Amino acid sequence: QSMDSTLHYIHNDSDLNTNSSFSPKEERKSKVQDVVPQALLDQYLSMTDPSRAQTVDTEIAKHCAYSLPGVALTLGRQNWHCLKDTYETLASDMQWKVRRTLAFSIHELAVILGDQLTAGDLVPVFNGFLKDLDEVRIGVLKHLHDFLKLLHVDKRREYLYQLQEFLVTDNSRNWRFRAELAEQLILLLDLYSARDIYDYLRPIAFSLCADKVSSVRWISYKLVSEMVKKLYMASTPTFVVDLMNELVEKFCRCHKWSGRQTFVFICQVKCLFICILGVWG
């Protein structure tokens, strides 16, 4: 009963509105839970102190970041307040390996926390990872679909404007980054409307089809084929007609043999021929 009253006091809306910060004693109370021994949790939280990483073990923060989703799952979303500050500390750690570890698991943490906590506490961290080093960005890119599908539609659409930024990398020879982007765009087709696909995903797909690396181009051909099928099944036929016309102009009638070959590769998908027959009669 004492513990419940303490948690109720700490998380009372009126208290949060009137007190912008806690005293050290109140701060300790905010980390109280009854799932695991409190001493065990306190020990885990203390290991994320940046000073310990410099004096005790430089890898300790990385190990804590790796274990954090498991700790969050054990405590449950009702005790996320115990881990929130620690997560934010790790997300801003000076070591990119720590941030990379969190980037690879942020989609799993979103499933544990649910949509409300994800929107309030994880989305800002996710946005920071999007602007980080490529070693960190690849973590959110590999699970981009898994994370965005958990967001509300309006919030999800905001990321349409940022997808183009994944084409720019710290090292232009990092072709695996662009290949992963093409793979994720195939999955993202199910999350967006026909207009969004045509306006935002189509330009990225055509850019990837002209990539210098063949592995990226092959995945992009599949992306364009899936895009045609998606637009063909939409209620508005205008988008698929315009897309097919653009494919013909850019590739089928290209003065370079490589462009014409691209059109043939894209048309290898059986369903695309059905779309062509349906659109052009």
N, C-alpha and C positions, 0 to 999 in steps of 0.2 A: 504493500500500500504506500509506503514511503517513497519507493522508487517511482510508482505510477504518478504520485502527486508531484514529484520532482520533474518528471518528463512533461507533465501537463503544464507546469509552471514555465518551463523553458520554452515550450512551443506554443504558448498561448499567444494568439494574434495580437492582443493589446500590448503584451509585453514586448513583442518584436517590433511593434510600431513605435513604442516610446523609448526603447533602449536600443541604440544602434550598435553597442558593443557590450560584451560580457566582461565581468571581472575574472581573474584567473580561477577563482573558486567556481563561479558559474560556468566557466568554460569547461572545467572538468566534469561538472554535472551534466553538461550537454552531451557528453560521450558515454553516459551510463546506459547499459542495456542488460538484459537478463538471458541472453541466448548462450553465450560462452562465459567462462570465468573472466571477470573484469580485468584482472591482472594480466591475463593473456592478451586481451585486446590493447591494453595500455602499452604493453611491451611492443606489440606490432606497430602501433602508432608512433612510438618513440623512435623506432628505427628509421622513419622517414625524415627525421631531422637532418637538414643539409649539413650541419656541422659534424654529424656522425659519419657521413659519407666521406668527409675530408680527413677525419682523424682515425676512423676505425676500419672502414672497408669501402672502397670506391664503388663496389658492385652492389652494395646493400640496397640502394634505392631502386635499382633495376629489379632485384628479386622481390621487393615489396610491390612494385608496379605489376609484376607478373602474377603475384598472388592476390591482388586486390579484387578482381572479379569473384574469386572463390570466397574471399572474406565477405564480400557484399551479398553473395548468394546465401551464405550461412546466416548472416545477421538478418537478412530480409530487407525489403524496401522500407519497412516501418522504422528501421534503425539506420537508414542512410545518413542521417544527421551526424552519426558517429564517424563517418568516413569522408564526408563531403570536403572538409578542410584539408584532409590528408590527400585526397584525390587532386584537388586544385594545386597543392604544393608539388606533387609529383608531375602534374601536367606542365608546370612551369620550371621544372628542373633544368639546370644548366647542361646536363648530359643528354645528348640527343638519343642515346640508347634507351633512356628511361621514357622519354616522350614517345619514341617509336613503339615501345612495348605497350603503352596505353593506347596508342593509335590502332594497333592491331586488335585490341580487345574492346574498343568502345561500343561496338555493335552488340556484343554479348552483355555488357553492362546495361545497355539501353533496354534489353529484354527483361533483365532483372528488375530494373527500376520502374518500368512502365512509361507511358507517354507523357504524363504531367511532369514527373521529375526529369525525364530526358529533355523535354523542351526547356525547362528552367535551368538545369545544372549541367547537362552534357552538351547541348547545342553550342554554347559559348566556347567550350573546350574544343569541340569538333571544328568550329570555325577557325580557331587558332591553329589547329593541326593542318588545315588546308593551306595555310600561308607559311608553313614551316619548311624545313629542308626536305629534299626528295626522299631521304631515308625515312622521314616521318610521314610524309604525304602518301607514300605507297601503302602505309598501313590502313589509312582511311579509304584509299582508292580500291584496295582489294575487297573491301566489304562495304562499298558505297551503297549498293542496292540494299543490303541487309539493314543498313542504318536508316536510309531515307524512307523505306517502306514503313517504318515505325512512326514517322512523323505525320502530322495532319497535312491535308492536301495543300492548304495555303502555304504552310511552312516549307513543304517539299518543293513547291514551285519556285521559291526564292533561290534554290540552288541551280536552277536552269541557267542563270546568268553567270555562274562560276564554273560550269563544266568546261568552257572554252579554255580556262586557265590551266587545265591539266595537259594541254598540248605543249605548254612551255615548261621545260625542265632545266635544272642546273647544268646538266650535261646533255647536249643534243644527241650523244651516242647512246643514251639510256633508252633504247628502243622497247625494252620490256615494259617500261612505264606506259608507253602509248599502246602497246598490245593489251595491257590490262585494262586500259581505258575503253578500248573497243569491246572487250569482253563484258565489262560492266554496262556499257550502253545497250547491249543486247538485252540484258536483264531489265534495264530501266524503261524499256519500251512499254512494259506492262503497267508502269506507274503514271504515265503521262498521257494526255489527250492527243488526238491526231494533230491539232494545231500546234501544240507544244513540240511534238516530234518534228514537224515540218519546219517550224521556225528556229528551233534551238539545236536539236540533235542532228538534223540533216546536214548543216554546214560542217559540223565536226566529222561526220561520217565521210563526207567527200574529201575532206582534208586528209583523213587517215588512209583513204583509198589511194592517195598519191604519195604515200610515205616512201622513203628511200629504202626501207627494210622490207623484204618480201614477207616475213612472218607477220608484220603488222598489216600489210595489205591483204593477206589471206583472211585474217580475222575480220577485216573491214568489209570484205566482199560478203561475208555471212551477215554482217551487221546491216548492210544496205538491203540485202535480200529479205531479212526479217522485217526491216522497216517498210519495204514495199508491201509485204503481206499484212502488216499491221494497218497501214493506211488503206489498203484495199478492203479490209473488213470494217473500216469506219463508215459511219452513216453519210459522211460527206465525201463524194468521189473526187472533188476538185484537187485535193492534196495528192492523191496517188497519180492522177493524170499529169499534174505539174512535175511530180518527181520522175515519172517515166520519161517525160519530154526532156528533162534535164539530163537524165542518164544517156539518152540518145545523143544529145548535143555535145555533152562533155566527153563521152567515151565511144559510143558507136560510130560517130562521125569524126572522131579525132584524127588529125593528120599523122599522128604517131601510131605505129603498130602496137606499142605497149598500151595505149589508151583503148584501142579496139579490142585488144586481148582482155583488158579489164572488164569490158562489157560482157564478153563471152563467159568469163569466170563468174561474174555476178549472176548470169542467166543459167548457171549450172543447177541452181536450185529448182526443183520440179515445179514447186508452187508458183515460182515467178513466171513461168510460161503460162500458167493458168491465168495469172493476173494480166499478163500482156494480152491474151486472147479476150479476156473480159473487158479490158479497157479500150482496146483498139478494134474489137470485133473480129 
